[in-house]
Amino acid sequence: MTDNGLALEIRDLTVAYQEKPVLWDIDLQVPKGVLMAIVGPNGAGKSTLIKAALGLVPAAAGQVLIHSRPYLQQRGLVGYVPQRGSVDWDFPTNALDVVLMGLYRQIGWIRRPRRREREMAMESLNTVGMADYADRQISQLSGGQQQRVFLARALVQDAQIYFMDEPFAGVDATTERAIIAVLRQLRDAGKTLIVVHHDLHTVSEYFDWLTLLNVRCIANGPIDDTFTSDNLRQTYGGRVAFITEDGELPDDRSRTDSKLIAA
């Protein structure tokens, strides 16, 4: 199979819970080397889209390709950062061991990590500013620190495509800036990042590619083409508006003085 330049391709994906469609007939193409946000209202299927792409929830129909091949053939190319609320933070382990879990596909569950693997884990912790907390129990870390540790676990895998489910949720401003700096470094190194995001105010600042989702895919493409007031109205059912300082509603997102209002 030839490389078509796409990091992720989703064809006709439908996911249903108890016969109720959560995602309906999703077609999506994401090129390599972009930092993409998945944006939509609560219940739009954002997290489900990531989980379906990773085979964590069953699909009623459709196909997911990672670098032109089915996910099961490409798992070694994929890193995943789940929602922080889905993790058991009382599990008795320290930050370094959590990061080392990202290498278990390489080292196995029986063999103990070697010096080089521990060095790799420490390098990842250092990248996210958590090297000084390597021996700290994860239950003793703040929410932002826990999120950085899970980001380090994904980084140590040296994946080609990263899926991240609301990595900025519940973190302080300092942690958010640190995370987005790391994501940009990865993007600049040619990695692809697919991020479930909820803050419309930072979409155009943080991301260069966007998928607007509300059960169906409303729009997918470069920020300048997709992050428009018309697409946002379709995504949020008319409950979102761009409001400029003079109170006018612009036709697109070109006004730098605009503010996003979500009811």
C-alpha positions as CSV (number, residue, x, y, z in Angstrom):
1,M,0.0,0.0,0.0
2,T,1.4,3.4,-1.0
3,D,1.8,6.3,1.4
4,N,-0.8,8.9,0.6
5,G,0.6,11.5,3.0
6,L,-2.2,11.1,5.6
7,A,-1.5,10.4,9.2
8,L,-5.1,9.5,9.9
9,E,-7.9,8.5,7.5
10,I,-11.4,7.6,8.7
11,R,-14.0,6.3,6.3
12,D,-17.7,6.0,6.9
13,L,-17.3,5.6,10.7
14,T,-20.4,5.0,12.7
15,V,-20.5,4.3,16.5
16,A,-23.7,3.6,18.4
17,Y,-24.4,3.1,22.1
18,Q,-27.5,1.0,22.7
19,E,-28.6,1.7,19.1
20,K,-28.3,5.4,19.5
21,P,-25.7,6.9,17.1
22,V,-22.9,8.7,18.8
23,L,-20.9,9.2,15.6
24,W,-22.6,9.0,12.3
25,D,-20.9,8.4,8.9
26,I,-17.6,10.2,9.7
27,D,-15.2,10.9,6.9
28,L,-12.0,12.5,8.0
29,Q,-8.5,13.0,6.5
30,V,-5.6,14.4,8.6
31,P,-2.3,15.0,6.9
32,K,1.0,14.3,8.6
33,G,2.7,17.0,10.7
34,V,-0.3,19.0,11.9
35,L,-1.5,20.0,15.3
36,M,-5.3,19.3,15.1
37,A,-8.1,20.1,17.5
38,I,-11.4,18.2,17.7
39,V,-14.0,20.7,18.8
40,G,-17.7,20.4,19.5
41,P,-20.4,20.6,22.2
42,N,-20.8,18.1,25.0
43,G,-22.1,14.8,23.7
44,A,-20.8,15.5,20.2
45,G,-18.7,12.3,20.2
46,K,-15.2,13.9,20.5
47,S,-13.7,11.4,22.9
48,T,-15.6,8.6,21.2
49,L,-13.9,9.5,17.9
50,I,-10.5,9.0,19.4
51,K,-11.4,5.8,21.2
52,A,-13.0,4.4,18.0
53,A,-9.8,5.3,16.1
54,L,-7.8,3.3,18.7
55,G,-10.2,0.4,18.8
56,L,-11.1,1.1,22.4
57,V,-14.8,1.2,21.5
58,P,-16.5,-0.9,18.8
59,A,-17.6,0.7,15.6
60,A,-20.9,-0.3,13.9
61,A,-19.3,0.5,10.5
62,G,-16.3,2.2,8.9
63,Q,-12.6,1.9,8.6
64,V,-9.7,3.7,10.3
65,L,-6.3,3.9,8.7
66,I,-3.1,5.1,10.4
67,H,-0.3,6.0,7.9
68,S,-2.3,4.2,5.2
69,R,-2.7,0.9,7.2
70,P,-5.2,-0.4,9.7
71,Y,-4.6,0.6,13.3
72,L,-3.8,-3.0,14.5
73,Q,-0.8,-3.0,12.0
74,Q,0.4,0.5,13.2
75,R,0.0,0.4,16.9
76,G,3.7,1.1,17.3
77,L,3.3,4.4,15.7
78,V,0.6,5.6,18.1
79,G,0.7,7.4,21.4
80,Y,-2.3,8.0,23.6
81,V,-3.0,10.4,26.5
82,P,-6.5,9.6,28.0
83,Q,-8.6,12.0,30.0
84,R,-7.1,12.5,33.4
85,G,-10.4,11.6,35.1
86,S,-10.4,8.1,33.6
87,V,-7.1,7.1,35.4
88,D,-6.9,5.5,38.9
89,W,-4.5,8.0,40.5
90,D,-4.5,6.0,43.7
91,F,-2.5,3.2,42.1
92,P,0.7,2.8,44.1
93,T,3.4,3.9,41.7
94,N,5.7,6.8,41.1
95,A,6.0,9.2,38.2
96,L,9.0,7.5,36.6
97,D,7.3,4.1,36.6
98,V,4.2,5.6,35.0
99,V,6.4,6.9,32.2
100,L,8.2,3.5,31.9
101,M,4.8,2.0,31.2
102,G,5.0,3.7,27.8
103,L,7.9,1.4,26.9
104,Y,6.4,-1.9,27.9
105,R,5.5,-2.7,24.3
106,Q,9.3,-2.7,23.6
107,I,10.6,-4.3,26.9
108,G,7.7,-6.5,27.8
109,W,5.9,-6.8,31.1
110,I,8.4,-9.3,32.7
111,R,11.8,-7.9,32.0
112,R,12.9,-5.0,34.2
113,P,13.7,-1.7,32.5
114,R,17.4,-1.3,31.7
115,R,19.5,1.8,32.3
116,R,18.9,3.2,28.8
117,E,15.2,2.8,29.1
118,R,15.2,4.6,32.5
119,E,17.3,7.4,30.9
120,M,14.7,7.7,28.1
121,A,11.9,8.0,30.7
122,M,13.8,10.6,32.6
123,E,14.4,12.6,29.4
124,S,10.7,12.6,28.8
125,L,10.0,13.8,32.3
126,N,12.5,16.5,31.9
127,T,10.9,17.6,28.6
128,V,7.6,18.2,30.5
129,G,9.3,19.8,33.5
130,M,8.7,16.8,35.9
131,A,12.2,15.3,36.3
132,D,12.4,16.5,39.9
133,Y,9.2,14.5,40.7
134,A,10.3,11.2,39.2
135,D,10.2,9.4,42.6
136,R,7.0,11.1,43.8
137,Q,3.9,8.9,44.1
138,I,1.4,10.0,41.4
139,S,-1.4,10.3,44.0
140,Q,0.7,13.1,45.6
141,L,0.9,15.1,42.4
142,S,-1.4,18.0,41.5
143,G,-3.8,17.6,38.6
144,G,-1.5,19.5,36.3
145,Q,1.5,17.5,37.3
146,Q,-0.3,14.3,36.7
147,Q,-1.2,15.4,33.2
148,R,2.4,16.2,32.5
149,V,3.4,12.7,33.6
150,F,0.9,11.2,31.3
151,L,2.2,13.4,28.5
152,A,5.7,12.2,29.3
153,R,4.5,8.6,29.1
154,A,3.3,9.2,25.5
155,L,6.5,11.1,24.6
156,V,8.8,8.2,25.6
157,Q,7.1,6.0,23.0
158,D,8.4,8.3,20.2
159,A,5.2,7.8,18.3
160,Q,4.4,9.3,14.9
161,I,0.8,10.2,15.8
162,Y,-0.5,11.2,19.2
163,F,-4.1,11.1,20.3
164,M,-4.9,13.3,23.4
165,D,-8.2,13.6,25.1
166,E,-8.6,17.1,26.6
167,P,-5.0,17.4,27.9
168,F,-5.7,21.0,29.0
169,A,-8.8,20.1,31.1
170,G,-8.4,21.1,34.8
171,V,-4.8,22.3,34.6
172,D,-3.4,25.7,35.5
173,A,-2.2,28.3,33.0
174,T,1.5,27.4,33.6
175,T,0.8,23.7,32.8
176,E,-1.3,24.6,29.8
177,R,1.5,26.7,28.3
178,A,4.0,24.0,29.0
179,I,1.9,21.4,27.3
180,I,1.2,23.4,24.2
181,A,4.9,24.2,23.9
182,V,5.7,20.4,23.9
183,L,2.9,19.8,21.4
184,R,4.3,22.4,19.0
185,Q,7.8,20.9,19.3
186,L,6.4,17.5,18.3
187,R,4.5,19.1,15.4
188,D,7.6,20.9,14.3
189,A,9.5,17.5,14.4
190,G,7.0,16.1,11.9
191,K,4.7,14.3,14.4
192,T,0.9,14.5,14.1
193,L,-1.2,15.5,17.1
194,I,-4.9,15.0,17.4
195,V,-6.3,16.8,20.5
196,V,-9.8,16.9,21.9
197,H,-10.2,20.5,22.9
198,H,-13.0,22.5,24.6
199,D,-11.8,26.1,24.8
200,L,-12.9,28.0,21.6
201,H,-10.8,31.0,22.6
202,T,-7.5,29.2,22.1
203,V,-8.3,27.2,19.0
204,S,-6.8,29.5,16.5
205,E,-3.8,30.3,18.7
206,Y,-2.9,26.7,19.5
207,F,-3.9,24.7,16.4
208,D,-3.3,24.7,12.7
209,W,-5.9,22.1,11.7
210,L,-9.4,21.6,13.0
211,T,-12.3,19.1,13.0
212,L,-15.7,20.5,14.1
213,L,-17.8,17.6,15.3
214,N,-21.4,17.2,16.4
215,V,-22.2,13.5,15.9
216,R,-21.4,14.2,12.2
217,C,-18.3,15.9,10.9
218,I,-19.3,19.5,10.2
219,A,-15.9,20.6,8.9
220,N,-12.3,19.4,8.7
221,G,-9.3,21.2,7.4
222,P,-6.8,24.1,8.0
223,I,-7.8,26.6,10.7
224,D,-8.3,29.5,8.3
225,D,-10.8,27.5,6.2
226,T,-12.7,25.8,9.0
227,F,-12.8,28.1,12.1
228,T,-15.6,30.3,10.8
229,S,-18.7,31.7,12.4
230,D,-20.9,29.7,10.0
231,N,-19.3,26.4,10.8
232,L,-19.5,27.1,14.5
233,R,-23.2,27.8,14.2
234,Q,-23.7,24.5,12.5
235,T,-21.6,22.7,15.1
236,Y,-23.2,24.3,18.2
237,G,-26.7,24.7,16.9
238,G,-26.5,28.5,16.6
239,R,-25.4,28.9,20.2
240,V,-22.0,30.4,19.4
241,A,-21.2,33.8,18.0
242,F,-18.2,35.9,17.2
243,I,-18.8,39.2,18.9
244,T,-16.4,42.1,18.0
245,E,-15.7,45.1,20.2
246,D,-18.2,47.2,18.3
247,G,-20.9,44.5,18.8
248,E,-21.0,43.3,15.1
249,L,-21.1,39.7,14.0
250,P,-18.3,39.2,11.5
251,D,-18.7,36.8,8.5
252,D,-15.5,34.9,9.4
253,R,-12.7,34.7,12.0
254,S,-10.4,37.2,10.3
255,R,-11.1,39.9,12.9
256,T,-8.4,39.8,15.6
257,D,-10.5,41.7,18.1
258,S,-13.3,39.1,18.1
259,K,-14.4,37.2,21.1
260,L,-16.1,33.9,21.2
261,I,-19.4,33.6,23.1
262,A,-20.9,30.2,23.8
263,A,-24.3,30.0,25.4
